[in-house]
Amino acid sequence: MQTIRFLMVGLGNLGRRLCEVVDEKDTLLRKKFGLALHLVGAADSRGVAYDPNGLNPAHVAALKKKGGTIADYTGVGRRDWDAKTLVAEAEADVLLEASPVNLDQGAEPALTCIRIALERGMHVVTPNKGPLVLAYRELHALAEANGVALRFDGTVSGGLPAINIGQRDMRGAVIRRLEAVPNLSTGYVMDLVTDGLAWEEALEKGRQSGALEGDGSWDLEGWDAAAKLVILANATLDFPAQMADVALTGVVGIDSEELRAARMRGERYRLLAQAARNDDGTYDLTVAPTPMTEDHPLGRLGRKQMGIVFYTDIYGTITAIIDEPNPIPSASTMLRDLLDIYA
Ligand SMILES: NC(=O)c1ccc[n+]([C@@H]2O[C@H](COP(=O)([O-])OP(=O)(O)OC[C@H]3O[C@@H](n4cnc5c(N)ncnc54)[C@H](OP(=O)(O)O)[C@@H]3O)[C@@H](O)[C@H]2O)c1
């Protein structure tokens, strides 16, 4: 049995659910893979808990579900440490980083936590786009220099293994074109407006249902999709893109009459992220609301579905779609990444 000591930074929708999944899968992981996952440290915005003998992941999940802080974990919770201190001081094999994207704050504290973990020889798994968008090459170089893995399958399209498929199954191919509907929120809001809601009503409903983060501008202005396209470009197209390379049009301001007219034509608007290869091997990257016909695989996506299409020279055209009714698939990408490292 191999024991893997892991740290969890961020205990929200994803972090606390990953704790539930680890608890639920404990027996299977031991039996099938010979792996015992030990949560030894965890951090939220108010403090940390660290116990080299292991925290109880089910208890951590329950504490967070009730709205508490990990700093209140009996005996080992503390408010005088933050996430960075935990990663710098704790003895662990892997960091799972699931704090907010925070691109406007330099992707902190995630970026620093990931740098520290890699420098200390820990593997890193993260569904957080922020650090990858700002420092894709730097973090990969740091991981390589320290002989550890950096995995981030959850950064694009929730639980859809878009990065994994692109990195593993497209080897040897030229990807001529890539199309993705990489989030749920923008399609959801546009569908509500198409149904007849005013924009403000649709936004309010999106916020109340949790489909939109914060005031929703990150998603609706297209930044979320652009960030995911940048990561896809770096990871699967070997194209060192940055946010400034994406020609970006969000869904804000799109004409509601046009949305309804599209439905009458049998089309459905989705915020489409695309990469189109040029003859010199570079790619044109765009994010824009796009009317999709029913005969396009991404034109049939339901409200809880995201998808990606790879158009390749030798492997044909490959489409992957996920139905994601709750955040468990997104959270579970961290387990998938862990298994890729260890199993
Ligand atoms: N939700 C999804 O479906 C989804 C899908 C794919 C990827 N992601 C990405 O995964 C990450 C986590 O998403 P989420 O939905 O779980 O977010 P969330 O529900 O907002 O949770 C964020 C967690 O991070 C903690 N946190 C905030 N600031 C912190 C700090 N300075 N130090 C330590 N912890 C801090 C929060 O603490 P408190 O508990 O104290 O507030 C909370 O536990 C994000 O980067 C997101 O983009 C999310």
The ligand as a Gaussian input file, in Angstrom:
#p B3LYP/6-31G(d) Opt

LIG

0 1
 N      -17.200000      25.306000      -9.417000
 C      -16.900000      24.651000     -10.508000
 O      -17.755000      23.971000     -11.087000
 C      -15.497000      24.656000     -11.061000
 C      -15.193000      23.863000     -12.170000
 C      -13.886000      23.814000     -12.650000
 C      -12.905000      24.586000     -12.053000
 N      -13.238000      25.398000     -10.983000
 C      -12.164000      26.177000     -10.360000
 O      -11.838000      25.569000      -9.111000
 C      -11.497000      26.572000      -8.158000
 C      -12.414000      26.433000      -6.963000
 O      -13.748000      26.638000      -7.389000
 P      -14.952000      26.568000      -6.355000
 O      -16.188000      26.610000      -7.148000
 O      -14.718000      25.445000      -5.396000
 O      -14.763000      27.956000      -5.578000
 P      -15.477000      28.420000      -4.227000
 O      -16.696000      27.598000      -3.977000
 O      -15.586000      29.889000      -4.299000
 O      -14.418000      28.030000      -3.093000
 C      -13.191000      28.676000      -2.984000
 C      -12.482000      28.155000      -1.757000
 O      -11.233000      28.812000      -1.693000
 C      -11.089000      29.371000      -0.403000
 N      -10.250000      30.551000      -0.425000
 C      -10.551000      31.799000      -0.870000
 N       -9.502000      32.623000      -0.697000
 C       -8.527000      31.871000      -0.111000
 C       -7.230000      32.139000       0.363000
 N       -6.687000      33.365000       0.266000
 N       -6.516000      31.131000       0.915000
 C       -7.041000      29.881000       1.035000
 N       -8.286000      29.564000       0.617000
 C       -9.006000      30.562000       0.056000
 C      -12.485000      29.683000       0.069000
 O      -12.478000      29.812000       1.490000
 P      -13.818000      29.957000       2.386000
 O      -14.430000      28.591000       2.399000
 O      -13.301000      30.391000       3.690000
 O      -14.659000      30.976000       1.673000
 C      -13.222000      28.458000      -0.467000
 O      -13.085000      27.378000       0.438000
 C      -11.610000      27.905000      -8.873000
 O      -10.354000      28.295000      -9.314000
 C      -12.553000      27.596000     -10.027000
 O      -12.365000      28.427000     -11.131000
 C      -14.500000      25.425000     -10.479000

